[in-house]
Amino acid sequence: MIALLLYRTLADNLLPWAMAFATRMLARSLNMPEPLVHSTGHYVVAHVTAFEHSVGRSLCPFRLARLLRTWWRGLH
């Protein structure tokens, strides 16, 4: 019960404060306003997601392994 209470305290109080502090420090180190850091972060996440869905699927290790196996069998 105490562990659950401690977890809830950390998750509810400390985590949002730490995220705000990290964002503030990043904005300060980049010499940018905080809202711009937030919007840039959303922009980067959107581009990474788009990349993963377009090119990332063709680079899937399971798919590449299957293609290599097929190619290797074709040589023999």
Contacts in CASP RR format, 6 or more apart in sequence:
PFRMAT RR
TARGET T0000
AUTHOR 0000-0000-0000
METHOD contacts of the structure
MODEL  1
MIALLLYRTLADNLLPWAMAFATRMLARSLNMPEPLVHSTGHYVVAHVTA
FEHSVGRSLCPFRLARLLRTWWRGLH
23 34 0 8 1.000
23 37 0 8 1.000
23 38 0 8 1.000
24 34 0 8 1.000
26 37 0 8 1.000
27 33 0 8 1.000
27 34 0 8 1.000
27 36 0 8 1.000
27 37 0 8 1.000
30 37 0 8 1.000
32 40 0 8 1.000
57 63 0 8 1.000
END
